[in-house]
């Protein structure tokens, strides 16, 4: 196959991947706590990279998560929390698998354990569910859970807050943040828990819309280049016949 066909096809494939990511970002622009998806690409050479005119096309290198902070929204609800800095709260699914989030809306489940609004189970530093005996609880700025005893609140437990960076994480098929391979979790010292707030999505809709328009234009150019390459190849073949 002619090199120009490879180049055009790879460019179109890159634009298709970018369009999928931008579409997902836009769909979640109003989803609390959503972190923008990204993608990176690498060059794959058709011949030696050190030749006078190397020919390469792009290949997906990997996807990532943009951890830039979203805007804080005051709710006045003491069960709404945002973890500041590089902190993430670990939540458990019923199957025991873990995922991580920076914003929570806590409630008690039917069996009395603390869960997030999406059903994720809040756990302590040992990975165990937290169950306020009275069902009445408050959270302080350090991530401590206090439960009502008689007429006052007393310390009950501390939920698990870990420090993660972008290279530590990826998203699963549910769109939730999970660990990217074998990552050693470190507890976040001096965690800052912002009580009574939610964190908005960090997607800028205007920027993503502009990216979508540019991607669509690039795709059209790639399509035209591909058709032109096919036409040239067809003419060349007819001359040789």
Phi, psi and omega in degrees: 000139179298143183301325181297329177292318176302312184298315181294316181295319180292323178296319179294320178297319178300318180293325177297316179296314179298323180294320177300318181292315180297319179299317177296318179300315180296322180295336182249019182297336180250015179270117181303133176081356182293137176250131185301136177275148178226168176217147175234152183232157178229161179273133175243114188278137175277338175222190183293137183295337184263012176286161182306318179231083180292142178246127182218155171232165186271147178224145180299124177271326179163165176253157181217183182232127177277115185267013176303143183289143172271174178289144176274136178240121179287132178244338184075004180261119182294350178268356176267127186226148171231134179265122183282167176063222181267015184279143175226144175268136176272130176239150180249143170271165178303333180278001177094350179286156185249152167215173192226146181212160178253349180228140186227151166228099190273151175205171176262139179279180180298331180263009173094354179281157178278130180226158173280166181298335179273004178096352178296138185271125177287135182234159176270188183299339179265004179080016182260144176300155181248126183232102175296125184304321183268352185080354180255127184210160171223157179243138176255180188290352178258001181086013176277141177256126178245142181238152184287128173233112186059247185248017180218170178255133180237151181302136178245310185194180178225127182278158190284117177240124182240160179260125181227146173243171188302323182288347181277346194232164171207178177250145178267187183293344177271356183081012180262152183281127177229174180285143180265083181087207184274092182251130176276114183284137176242127176296142180277115178285143178054047179300145178247108180258119182266110187268139178086019180224157167239154176258126179288166172302146177268015178279128173266108187299322181296315179297317181293324177295319178297320178296320180298317179298316181295320179297317180296321177295315179298323179295318179297320178296319178297321179294319178295319179295321179296315180296322179295319179296319179296319180295316179298317180296321180295317179295318180299318180295322181291328179292323183285341182287000000 
